[in-house]
Amino acid sequence: MTPIEKDKENGKENDREKDKEKDKEKEQRGAKRPIVPATIPESVPEQIRTNFIVVMHPGSTTLRLGRASSMLPISLPHCIARRHKSAGQPCYEDPWLLRDGLDRQESKEQRQHGLKMVEQAIWSRKMSNGARRIPTQPDQLAGYNSRVKPVALESSSSTRWTNVSHKPEFLIGDEALHVNKAEGYNLHWPMRRGRLNIHGGPGGSLSAVLADLEAIWMQAIHRYLDISSSDVKYYRCILLIPDIYNRQHVKELMNMLLTGMGFAGAMVHQESVCASFGCGLSCACVVDIGDQKTSICCVEDGISHRHTRLFLEYGGSDVTRCFYLLMQRSGFPYRECQLANRMNALLLQQLKENFCHLDQDISGFQDHEFQVRQPDSVALLYQFKLGDEKLQAPMSMFYPAVFGIVGQRMTLTQQRSQGDPEDPYDEHYLLATQSKQEQAAKAVAERKALAKHSAADSEGAGAPAEASEGAGRAPDGDQGPSRGVGETHHLNQPGAPSLLSRKLKLASPHFEGKALGLDKAVLHSIDCCSSEETKRKMYSSILVVGGGLLFPGAQEFLQHRIINKMPPSFRRLVETVEVITRPKDTDPRLTAWKGGVVLACLDTAQELWIHRREWERFGVRMLRERAPFVW
């Protein structure tokens, strides 16, 4: 056979094979097959390289970040200053110490009522020598302080405005805080009270807030960790989120980390669990007091019990504002001080940290001095006297009526998931598709649990009213759909037990919106634990983290109030009530971040990473599959 004939034969064979493939494709198109969603592959454990893991703890006023191989994180103000697009724009600045609900008619009356309760509490508790404190009179202080004149120091102020002659598009951290308003920059705090700062003003949309966060985080990673934007793809990130989180916000943050910033992988975990990791405790009632919010949660063996979570809408900045108002009543000599001024806010924060305390033995008038260092002006020295104001301001955490906040929800609990169109197999789907037998079994189990806790409530009649009324209890742990306090409006649907709904409807109105004091909130959180043994463990290990309660005497003060207000039945069972304010003699503000570092090094956590390609393909379903808590 000639070569030409061989080529013809080969061509015919190729044509026949192509025809067969086309016939197969036609048959396959004609056949009806069920559409099966793509299965999520199991995570493959990888080698732990802590130098290539970034741990980020974004707070309302402070961002803490660092490599998992570092001993301490980098801390910087969590704000951004953006240059105006055109000249002549009005200057906008997110408020720091001011908030909604302070200018109502009832605010002053509520504040005075709260101060009376604080004064009564101070007088009723004796000093260590057995004597009662002699209260100081603000009028006497005002008479002296009103005559104080500032002394100009020879040295000029060391504070300088940020140089913006090169006209950067944005500035972050301390540079943003020290930008002169006249330079044409807006100042934004993208997180407020532990959540994304979404509002109706300039830069308050979700997309604008996410853009601010991405700019701050990318700039901080590049400047302080020496990681260029092109090298981020070789790193992974651990993000700490609040215990009571907004699912939509967490989803957007994960999308920003993996898609926007380009991390190779990411993991999210709750602050309370990371705080327990950071101080090496297996069981603890974690009290996280920040600048804008306070969160309380009971953690056991790395699990944050959903029904014990409480979110209080006040923190250290509210104490600062309260301290300023008390000093004003006593004739604060720096009369030009204004809460809306960012430089004055920094000064007031410093005065609170230097002067305030919770030590009952410190009484009477004391002399103090402070310096006012404003940019482009001479440093001024003020000398003045203070009395009980230094104790009354921190006590506002236990009597939040002193804040004078009216018309705002001050206490929040974990809400039921609203559902996500990208995640069809959520708890709503499970409730709608579970069998009647499963529904009946769940209803019986929950009735038994409610009956058990009702009996326990009748025995412990000495518990605070807020704690007993607000305890909508259910079995502990994060197993199954959430049914916590404050979720009643989500439970009136098929598949939800009617008895539990009625129980929570009765409990919720007495609890939601109330400004619980710190001690009562801790008691309520522990009271929501399912077993007596768990409650006993939590009373013996109350962990206080964050920078909102860094006052001398805070440990003894909180311990005294917990012991006095805990149910009498537990006073016999609990040997010691231990309050830990400085775990392992370290800075409590860094405890949660250090817990994130511990998490990065755990072998069991390596299967929790969500990689970029997985996120791009499966989206929020990856959080349901890989998150270390029930999504």
C-alpha positions in Angstrom: 0.0 0.0 0.0 1.4 3.3 -1.0 1.9 6.1 1.5 -1.0 8.1 0.0 -3.4 5.2 0.4 -2.2 4.8 4.0 -3.0 8.4 4.8 -6.5 8.0 3.3 -7.2 5.0 5.5 -6.0 6.8 8.6 -8.2 9.7 7.8 -11.2 7.5 7.4 -10.5 5.9 10.8 -10.2 9.3 12.5 -13.6 10.3 10.9 -15.2 7.2 12.2 -13.9 7.8 15.7 -15.2 11.4 15.6 -18.6 10.2 14.5 -18.8 7.8 17.4 -17.9 10.6 19.9 -20.6 12.8 18.4 -23.2 10.0 18.7 -22.2 9.5 22.4 -22.6 13.3 23.1 -26.1 13.3 21.5 -27.1 10.3 23.7 -25.8 12.1 26.8 -27.7 15.3 25.9 -30.9 13.4 25.5 -30.6 11.6 28.8 -32.1 13.4 31.8 -29.8 13.4 34.9 -30.4 14.9 38.3 -28.3 18.1 39.0 -26.0 17.3 41.9 -24.3 20.2 43.7 -20.6 20.1 43.7 -19.3 18.5 46.9 -16.9 20.4 49.1 -13.6 18.6 49.2 -12.1 17.7 52.6 -9.3 20.0 53.8 -5.8 18.6 53.3 -3.6 19.2 56.4 -0.6 21.3 55.5 2.7 22.1 57.2 2.4 24.8 59.8 4.5 27.8 58.9 3.7 30.5 61.5 5.9 33.1 59.7 3.4 33.0 56.8 0.3 33.4 59.0 -1.1 36.9 59.9 -3.3 37.1 63.0 -5.7 40.1 62.9 -7.8 41.4 65.8 -9.8 44.4 64.5 -11.3 46.4 67.3 -13.6 49.5 67.3 -10.7 51.9 68.1 -7.5 49.7 67.9 -6.3 47.3 65.2 -3.9 44.6 66.4 -2.0 42.5 63.9 1.1 40.5 63.6 2.7 37.3 62.3 1.9 34.1 64.2 5.6 33.8 64.9 5.8 37.2 66.7 5.7 37.6 70.5 3.6 40.8 70.5 1.3 42.4 67.9 1.4 45.8 66.3 -1.3 48.1 67.7 -2.5 51.2 65.9 -5.7 53.3 65.8 -8.3 51.7 63.6 -9.1 54.7 61.6 -8.6 56.2 58.1 -8.4 59.8 56.8 -9.5 60.1 53.1 -8.7 63.2 51.1 -11.6 65.2 49.6 -12.3 64.6 45.9 -12.8 68.3 45.2 -11.9 71.5 47.1 -14.6 73.1 49.2 -16.2 69.9 50.5 -17.5 70.1 54.1 -15.3 68.2 56.5 -16.8 65.1 58.0 -15.6 63.1 61.1 -17.1 60.0 62.6 -17.8 60.7 66.4 -15.7 59.0 68.9 -16.9 59.8 72.5 -20.3 61.1 71.5 -23.1 58.7 70.5 -26.9 58.7 69.9 -29.3 58.9 72.9 -27.3 61.4 75.0 -29.4 64.5 74.2 -32.8 63.3 75.1 -34.9 65.1 77.7 -34.7 62.0 80.0 -30.9 61.8 79.8 -30.1 64.2 82.5 -32.7 62.8 84.9 -31.5 59.2 84.2 -27.8 60.3 84.8 -28.7 61.9 88.1 -30.6 58.8 89.2 -27.6 56.6 88.3 -25.2 58.9 90.2 -27.4 58.6 93.4 -27.2 54.8 93.1 -23.4 55.0 92.7 -23.0 57.3 95.7 -25.2 54.9 97.8 -23.1 51.9 96.7 -19.8 53.7 97.6 -21.1 54.7 101.0 -22.6 51.2 101.8 -19.3 49.4 101.3 -16.8 49.9 104.1 -13.1 50.4 103.6 -10.5 47.7 104.5 -10.1 49.3 108.0 -13.8 48.9 108.7 -14.6 52.6 108.5 -17.1 54.1 106.0 -15.9 56.5 103.3 -16.6 60.2 103.7 -18.0 61.4 100.4 -16.4 64.4 98.8 -18.6 67.4 97.7 -18.3 68.6 94.1 -19.1 72.2 95.2 -16.0 72.3 97.3 -13.9 71.1 94.4 -15.5 73.5 92.0 -14.7 76.4 94.3 -10.9 75.5 94.2 -10.6 74.3 90.6 -12.4 77.3 89.1 -9.6 79.6 90.3 -6.9 77.4 88.6 -4.9 79.1 85.8 -2.8 77.2 83.3 1.0 77.6 83.4 2.8 77.9 80.1 5.8 75.5 79.9 9.0 76.6 78.3 9.1 73.6 76.0 6.8 73.7 73.0 4.2 71.0 72.3 5.7 67.8 70.9 2.5 67.1 69.1 2.5 67.9 65.4 0.0 67.8 62.6 0.6 65.1 60.0 2.5 66.4 57.0 0.2 66.1 53.9 2.2 68.2 51.5 2.5 65.2 49.2 -1.3 64.9 49.2 -1.8 61.2 49.9 -5.2 59.7 49.0 -5.6 58.3 52.5 -3.7 58.0 55.8 -4.2 55.4 58.6 -3.5 55.0 62.3 -1.8 57.9 64.2 -1.2 59.8 61.0 -4.9 59.9 60.3 -5.7 60.9 63.9 -3.3 63.9 63.7 -4.5 65.3 60.3 -5.6 68.9 60.5 -9.2 69.5 59.6 -8.2 72.4 57.4 -6.2 70.0 55.1 -9.4 68.6 53.6 -9.7 65.1 54.9 -12.6 63.1 56.3 -11.9 60.8 59.3 -13.7 57.5 59.4 -13.8 54.7 62.0 -14.9 51.7 59.9 -15.8 49.6 63.1 -18.1 50.9 65.9 -19.2 48.8 68.9 -17.7 45.6 67.4 -19.6 45.9 64.1 -19.1 47.5 60.7 -19.9 51.2 61.1 -22.7 51.4 58.6 -24.6 54.7 58.8 -26.3 57.3 56.6 -23.5 59.8 56.5 -20.5 60.1 54.2 -18.6 56.9 53.9 -21.3 55.0 55.8 -22.3 52.5 53.1 -21.3 48.8 53.3 -19.0 49.1 50.2 -17.3 52.3 51.6 -16.7 50.7 55.0 -15.2 47.6 53.4 -13.0 49.7 51.2 -11.8 51.6 54.3 -11.0 48.3 56.1 -9.2 46.9 53.1 -7.1 50.1 52.8 -6.2 50.1 56.5 -5.3 46.4 56.7 -3.3 46.3 53.5 -1.4 49.5 54.4 -0.7 48.1 57.9 0.4 44.8 56.6 2.8 46.4 54.2 4.1 49.1 56.6 4.5 47.1 59.8 4.9 43.5 58.7 6.9 44.2 55.5 4.6 42.2 53.3 4.0 43.7 49.9 0.7 43.5 48.2 2.1 41.1 45.6 3.3 38.7 48.3 0.0 38.5 50.2 -1.0 35.5 48.1 1.7 33.5 49.9 0.2 34.2 53.3 -2.8 33.1 55.3 -4.9 35.1 57.8 -6.7 34.4 61.0 -9.4 36.9 61.7 -10.9 37.3 65.2 -14.7 38.2 65.2 -17.1 39.1 68.1 -19.0 36.4 69.9 -22.3 37.8 68.7 -21.5 38.3 65.1 -23.4 39.5 62.0 -23.3 36.7 59.5 -23.5 39.0 56.5 -20.6 41.1 57.8 -18.4 38.0 58.4 -19.2 36.8 54.9 -18.2 40.2 53.4 -15.0 40.2 55.5 -14.0 36.7 54.4 -14.7 37.7 50.8 -12.5 40.8 51.2 -9.6 38.8 52.7 -9.6 36.1 50.1 -10.8 37.9 47.0 -10.0 41.5 47.6 -6.7 41.3 49.5 -5.7 38.0 48.0 -4.7 35.9 51.0 -4.1 32.2 50.1 -6.4 31.1 52.9 -8.3 32.5 55.9 -9.9 31.3 59.1 -12.3 33.1 61.5 -12.8 32.4 65.2 -14.6 34.1 68.1 -12.8 36.5 70.4 -13.9 34.7 73.6 -12.5 31.3 72.6 -9.3 32.9 71.4 -9.0 34.7 74.8 -9.3 31.4 76.6 -6.6 30.0 74.3 -4.4 33.0 75.0 -4.4 32.4 78.8 -4.5 28.6 78.7 -7.9 28.1 80.3 -10.2 25.3 79.3 -13.3 26.7 81.0 -13.9 30.4 81.7 -16.6 33.0 81.7 -14.9 35.5 79.4 -15.7 39.2 79.9 -14.3 41.2 77.1 -14.5 45.0 77.8 -13.4 47.1 74.9 -13.6 50.8 74.1 -17.0 50.7 72.5 -18.7 47.4 73.7 -18.6 44.7 76.3 -19.2 41.0 75.5 -19.7 38.2 77.9 -19.7 34.5 77.1 -19.1 31.1 78.8 -16.4 29.1 77.0 -15.9 25.4 77.7 -13.3 23.2 75.9 -13.0 25.6 73.0 -16.7 26.0 72.5 -18.6 29.3 73.0 -22.0 28.4 74.5 -24.5 30.3 72.3 -27.1 30.8 75.0 -24.6 32.5 77.4 -23.6 35.2 75.0 -24.4 38.8 75.9 -23.4 42.0 74.1 -23.5 45.2 76.1 -23.5 48.5 74.1 -21.1 50.4 76.3 -17.4 50.3 77.0 -14.3 52.4 77.9 -15.2 55.4 75.8 -18.5 55.7 77.7 -16.5 55.7 81.0 -14.3 58.5 79.6 -17.3 60.6 78.7 -18.8 60.0 82.1 -15.5 61.0 83.8 -15.4 64.3 81.8 -18.9 65.2 82.9 -18.1 64.5 86.5 -14.9 66.6 86.3 -17.0 69.4 84.7 -19.3 69.3 87.7 -16.2 69.7 89.9 -14.9 72.7 88.0 -12.5 71.1 85.5 -10.0 73.9 84.8 -9.4 73.1 81.1 -12.6 74.9 80.0 -11.9 74.8 76.3 -12.2 70.9 76.3 -14.8 69.5 74.0 -15.9 65.9 73.6 -16.2 66.4 69.8 -12.6 67.5 69.5 -10.4 64.5 68.6 -7.3 65.9 70.4 -9.3 66.5 73.5 -10.7 63.0 73.3 -7.2 61.6 73.3 -6.4 63.8 76.4 -9.5 62.6 78.2 -8.7 59.0 77.5 -5.2 59.6 79.0 -6.7 61.3 82.1 -9.1 58.4 82.7 -6.3 55.8 82.5 -4.0 57.8 84.8 -6.5 58.9 87.5 -9.5 56.5 87.7 -9.6 53.5 90.0 -11.9 51.1 91.8 -10.0 51.1 95.1 -12.4 51.7 98.0 -9.6 52.7 100.3 -8.6 55.8 98.3 -10.8 58.6 99.6 -10.8 62.4 100.1 -9.3 65.1 97.9 -6.1 64.5 95.9 -3.9 66.9 93.9 -3.3 66.1 90.3 -1.8 67.7 87.3 -1.8 67.2 83.5 -0.4 68.8 80.4 -2.3 70.0 77.3 -0.2 69.6 74.2 -2.0 70.8 71.2 -0.3 71.0 67.8 1.2 74.4 66.9 0.7 75.8 70.4 2.6 76.1 73.7 2.3 73.3 76.2 0.1 74.2 79.2 0.3 72.7 82.7 -2.9 72.5 84.8 -3.0 71.6 88.5 -6.4 70.7 90.1 -8.1 68.5 92.7 -10.3 65.5 92.3 -12.3 63.4 94.8 -14.8 60.6 94.4 -15.1 61.3 90.6 -12.2 59.0 90.0 -14.2 56.1 91.6 -17.6 57.1 90.3 -16.7 57.1 86.6 -15.5 53.4 86.5 -18.5 52.4 88.6 -20.7 53.5 85.8 -19.9 50.1 84.2 -22.0 48.5 87.1 -24.6 51.3 87.0 -25.0 52.1 83.3 -27.8 54.6 84.0 -25.0 57.0 84.7 -24.2 57.1 81.0 -27.6 58.8 80.4 -28.3 56.9 77.2 -32.0 56.9 76.3 -33.8 55.2 73.5 -31.1 52.8 72.5 -30.9 49.0 72.8 -28.1 48.5 75.3 -28.2 44.7 75.6 -28.1 42.3 72.6 -28.1 38.5 72.3 -27.3 36.0 69.5 -30.0 36.3 66.8 -31.3 33.5 64.7 -29.8 33.4 61.2 -31.8 35.3 58.6 -30.6 32.9 55.9 -28.5 33.5 52.8 -29.5 32.8 49.2 -25.9 31.5 48.6 -26.3 28.9 51.3 -29.5 26.9 50.6 -28.7 24.2 53.2 -28.9 26.4 56.3 -30.9 25.8 59.5 -34.1 27.1 57.9 -33.8 24.3 55.3 -33.1 21.7 58.1 -36.2 22.9 60.1 -38.4 22.7 57.0 -37.3 19.2 55.9 -36.9 17.4 59.2 -39.4 14.6 59.9 -42.3 14.9 62.3 -40.7 12.4 64.6 -37.6 14.5 64.9 -39.7 17.6 65.6 -41.7 15.8 68.3 -38.5 14.4 69.9 -36.9 17.9 70.0 -40.1 19.4 71.6 -40.1 16.7 74.3 -36.4 17.2 75.1 -36.8 21.0 75.3 -39.9 20.7 77.5 -37.9 18.6 79.9 -35.0 21.1 79.8 -37.4 24.0 80.5 -39.1 22.1 83.4 -35.7 21.3 84.9 -34.5 24.9 84.8 -37.9 26.2 86.1 -37.4 24.0 89.2 -33.9 25.3 89.6 -35.1 28.9 89.4 -37.7 28.3 92.1 -34.9 27.0 94.4 -32.5 29.9 93.8 -34.8 32.7 94.7 -31.9 35.0 95.7 -30.8 35.5 92.1 -31.1 39.0 90.6 -34.4 39.7 88.9 -32.7 40.6 85.6 -30.8 37.3 85.5 -33.8 35.1 86.4 -36.2 36.8 84.1 -33.9 36.9 81.2 -32.7 33.4 81.2 -34.3 31.7 78.2 -32.3 28.5 78.6 -31.7 25.6 76.3 -29.2 22.8 76.3 -25.7 24.2 76.0 -23.3 24.0 73.1 -23.7 25.1 69.5 -25.5 22.0 68.4 -28.5 22.5 66.0 -30.4 25.7 65.2 -30.0 28.6 67.6 -32.8 29.3 70.1 -31.4 31.9 72.5 -32.8 34.8 74.4 -34.0 37.6 72.1 -34.8 35.3 69.2 -38.5 34.9 69.8 -39.5 36.9 66.7 -37.6 34.3 64.6 -39.2 31.3 66.3 -42.8 31.7 65.2 -42.6 29.4 62.3 -43.4 25.8 61.5 -41.0 23.4 63.1 -40.2 25.6 66.1 -41.5 24.3 69.5 -44.5 26.4 70.6 -43.7 25.9 74.3 -40.2 27.3 73.9 -41.6 30.2 71.9 -44.1 31.1 74.6 -41.4 30.8 77.3 -39.0 33.1 75.4 -41.8 35.6 74.6 -42.3 36.0 78.3 -38.6 36.3 79.1 -37.5 38.6 76.3 -39.4 41.8 77.1 -37.9 42.0 80.6 -34.5 41.5 79.2 -34.0 43.0 75.8 -33.1 46.7 75.8 -32.2 46.9 79.5 -28.9 48.4 80.3 -27.5 45.6 82.5 -24.7 46.4 84.8 -21.5 44.4 84.3 -21.9 42.2 87.4 -25.5 41.4 86.6 -24.6 40.5 83.0 -21.9 38.1 84.2 -24.4 36.5 86.6 -27.0 36.2 83.8 -24.5 34.6 81.4 -23.4 32.0 83.9 -27.0 31.3 84.9 -27.7 30.4 81.3 -25.3 27.4 81.5 -27.2 24.1 81.3 -25.7 22.2 84.3 -24.8 23.0 87.8 -21.3 21.7 87.3 -20.7 24.0 84.4 -22.0 27.0 86.4 -19.6 26.1 89.3 -16.7 26.0 86.9 -17.6 29.4 85.4 -17.9 31.0 88.8 -14.4 29.8 89.7 -12.9 31.2 86.5 -14.1 34.7 85.4 -11.6 36.0 82.8 -11.6 39.7 82.2 -9.8 40.8 78.9 -9.7 44.0 76.9 -8.7 47.5 78.0 -12.0 48.8 79.3 -11.5 47.8 83.0 -7.8 48.4 83.5 -8.2 50.2 86.8 -6.5 49.6 90.1 -8.7 47.5 92.3 -10.9 46.2 89.5 -10.3 42.6 90.3 -11.3 42.9 94.0 -14.2 45.1 93.2 -15.8 42.8 90.6 -15.2 39.8 92.7 -16.9 41.4 95.7 -20.0 42.3 93.7 -20.2 38.8 92.1 -20.0 37.1 95.5 -22.7 39.4 97.0 -25.1 38.9 94.1 -24.7 35.3 93.2 -27.5 32.9 94.1 -27.3 31.6 97.7 -27.4 28.0 96.5 -24.1 28.5 94.7 -22.3 30.2 97.6 -22.2 26.8 99.3 -21.1 24.9 96.2 -18.5 27.3 94.8 -15.3 27.2 96.9 -13.8 30.3 95.4 -15.0 33.0 93.0 -11.8 33.9 91.0 -11.7 36.9 88.8 -8.6 37.1 86.5 -7.9 40.5 85.2 -4.2 40.0 84.2 -3.8 36.5 82.9 -0.2 35.3 83.5 0.8 38.9 84.3 0.3 40.0 80.7 -1.6 42.9 79.1 -5.2 41.8 78.9 -5.7 43.8 75.8 -3.4 41.3 73.9 -4.9 38.1 75.3 -7.3 37.4 72.4 -4.6 38.1 69.8 -2.3 35.7 71.5 -5.0 33.1 71.5 -5.2 33.6 67.7 -1.5 32.8 67.6 -2.1 29.6 69.6 -4.9 28.7 67.2 -2.5 29.0 64.2 -0.1 26.5 65.8 -2.7 23.8 66.7 -2.6 20.7 64.6 -6.4 20.3 64.9 -7.0 23.7 63.4 -5.2 23.0 60.1 -8.4 21.5 58.6 -10.3 24.7 59.3 -8.5 26.8 56.6 -10.7 28.1 53.8 -8.6 28.6 50.6 -9.2 31.2 48.0 -10.2 28.8 45.2 -12.6 27.0 47.5 -14.2 30.4 48.5 -14.5 31.4 44.8 -16.3 28.2 44.0 -18.5 27.5 47.1 -18.8 30.9 48.8 -20.4 31.1 52.2 -21.0 27.4 52.2 -17.4 27.1 53.2 -18.1 28.9 56.5 -20.8 26.4 57.3 -18.4 23.5 56.6 -15.2 24.8 58.0 -15.9 27.4 60.7 -14.9 26.2 64.2 -18.3 27.2 65.5 -21.8 26.5 64.3 -22.5 28.9 61.5 
